[in-house]
Amino acid sequence: MYMKQLAHNGTGRHKLKCTQQYRPHHYHTLLLELSTPTLAQADRPPSTGHTTTTTIIITLGCSSQGLRLWQNMVDLMKKLARMDVDMSGEERHLFSVGFKNTIGAKRASWRILSSLEQKVTTGEQAGGMINDYRKKVEDELRMVCNEILSIIAIHCLPLANSGENIVFFYKMKGDYYRYLAEFSTGTEKKAAADQSLVAYQHAMVVASTELSPVHPIRLGLALNFSVFFYEIMNCHERACQVAKQAFDEATAEINSMGVEGYNDSTLMMQLLKDNLTLWTSELTGGESSKDNDLDMEG
């Protein structure tokens, strides 16, 4: 159950936060208001009433998140992105979470199907069925990835003014090209991997000057970039270097500055540490983790 609390952020816009008091019938009331403007709203210039529309979209986005209606959430966040605004932290979060949960289930399905396909004897009827279904999942993955990459390129990055937003959306760009590279083959895989590498590298350059080593977005970027090296490029040593450098720099910052209240940062640091432990074990002759779907990402 969700509703919104508004707090002015000093920039002429409002920052909205989700709380656990949403009434289900309110969702449908707001949806009707969003899809059916009043006569007064229809007479206004397009720019007037922008804050009201944004407030409704974010309210519905939070409601969808609470109800785990991921496709609804994605549809709402696409509306928000296409309004061409420099997103607030709350808006960025909802935009990312909706797509991540939508594509997360498809990625998990693809991994399961790929694993099953390898275990089926060549020529078995079941193998053909699995192969057909895997290709269907790949088509869906490709469609979702290409759609969000288009939105990021057209509506998000051109409007990103802060270092935080620039890093966030270049990281997302790297993530979704990485997801394409996971299931692609041949030249398509190479093209996706190259695009992912360029996006992550650009984000890392900006993060190194604009964000603190303990900033959760910078840590999440390093986490996902290291996973990219490990899983896509098969550069295990480079993956460990990226993860270790990010972890060590964040630890040094916390020790010297006494940074407190960074719960998200602590989570990212733990994921970096878990991956390092797993990958280092493999490099030193331990059990391989490549096909076990255990590599953590942000």
QUISULQUI-V909898 format. One record per helix or strand of 2 or more residues. SS is the DSSP state (helix for helix, strand for strand). FROM is the first residue (numbers start at 1). TO is the last residue. Records with the same first field share a line. If there is no record, write none. Layout:
SS=FROM-TO + FROM-TO
//
This chain:
strand=3-8 + 14-19
helix=24-35 + 39-43 + 50-67 + 70-81 + 89-119 + 125-159 + 163-183 + 186-210 + 216-232 + 236-257 + 263-283
//
